[in-house]
Each structure stands twice: as C-alpha cells, then as structure tokens.
Amino acid sequence: MQTFYERVWGLMKRIPCGRVTTYKELAKALGSKAYRAVGNACHNNPHAPVVPCHRVVNSNGCIGGFASGTKKKIRMLRQEGVQVQNGKIVGFEKVLFKFR
C-alpha cells in the first residue's frame, strides 16, 4: 500500500509542463483536506524534478515555498512558460491544472 507521500508524488507526475496546481487541488484529488501534509510531501520529494513539486502553488496563485528556494522555483516555472510577477502566477486560472 502506498504512503500518503507516495500518492501525492504520483499525482504530481501528472501535472503537465507549463501548468501548475495547488496544494488544495492535490489534497482534494486524494479525498483529503490535508493541504499542509501535501506541502510536506512536496518539501520531502526525493524524486525532483522528475516529480515536479515546483508546479505546486498556493490557491491564491502565490508561489508558495520550495525546498531549494523560491527564486529557483520561479526560474523553473518561467523556463516552462509560466509567467510569474511579484511572486504570483500571471493568468493563474488559465494555467491551473485540476485533477479529474
């Protein structure tokens, strides 16, 4: 049986390049409200960048944290075509990936 973290990492692999999702969307996809636990799974992700935790942001479009620092997270997102300005995703709703 997979651990909570492994389930989070499995979902993160489904986030397409050039898109972002939220800690809340990941938790919802797992049938949970454990947003902070999702954040901890991102922080403890040993499979980055294959498991793209840099594509997970706050529900309001703000960048959120990143184990390697927010500057690196912003740089990685920009390399994938996600626009970031003043610590927020530009056109957040257009790049938001929701799990179905």
N, C-alpha and C positions, 0 to 999 in steps of 0.2 A: 504494500500500500504506500502511495506517495505521501510525503510530508506536505504540510501547508506550503512551505517554501518551494518545494519541487513543483507543486501545482501552479504557484504564481509564476515561476520561471517558465513553465510550459506555455502558459498564456502569453507571457511577454514575447516569446518567439514568434507569435502570430501578428505582432504589431508591424505593419509594413513600413519600409523605409520612407521617410518623408511625411510620416504621420506620428501623432502622439496619442496617448491615452492617459487616464488619470488613475490615481491610487483607488479612488472610489469605483471607477468602472471595473478595475481588476477585482476588487472585493465583491462587487455585485455579480460578476461573472462566476465567482466561486460560491455564490449564495451566502455571502458573509457581509458584515458591516465592519470588519476588522481592517480599516484603512491604514492604521498605524502598523499593523503586522505586515501588510503589503509593503509599506515603506521599509520596514526592517528586512524583508526578503530582498528588496531591491538593493539595499545597502550591503547585504551579505552575499550578493550574487557572485559566485566564483567563476561564472561562465561568460562574463562580459568580454568583448562586445557581441559575441555570438547570441547571447540572451541580452537584448538591447534595453537595459534598465534606464538608459539615458532618454528613452522615449516616453517615460512616465513622468507626468507633471501634476501640479495641483489642479483641483476642479475649477478654479477661477482663471486658469491659464498661466499662472505664475510658474516659473521654472521648478521650484522646489529644490530639495537637496540632491547631492550627488557625492558618492564616496571619494571621487577624485577631484572634487571641487566644482562649483557651478560654472566657472569660466570654461572648463573643459566640456561640461555638459552642453553649454551654449554653442561652443565651437563644433561639437559633434552634430548637434541638431542643424546648425547652419550648413554644414557640409552635406547634409541630406536634403537641403532645400527648405527647411523650416525656418521661417523668419522670426527673429527674437528681437524685441526692442524694450529697453528698460526692464529687463527681467521677466517679460511676458511674451507669450506666443502671439504673433500677429495673425489675425484671421483664425483664431482658436477654433471656432465651430467648424470651419472648413477642413481643418487638418485633424480633428478629433476622431479617433478610431474607437468604435463601440463594438463590443463582442456580441454576436448574435447567437 
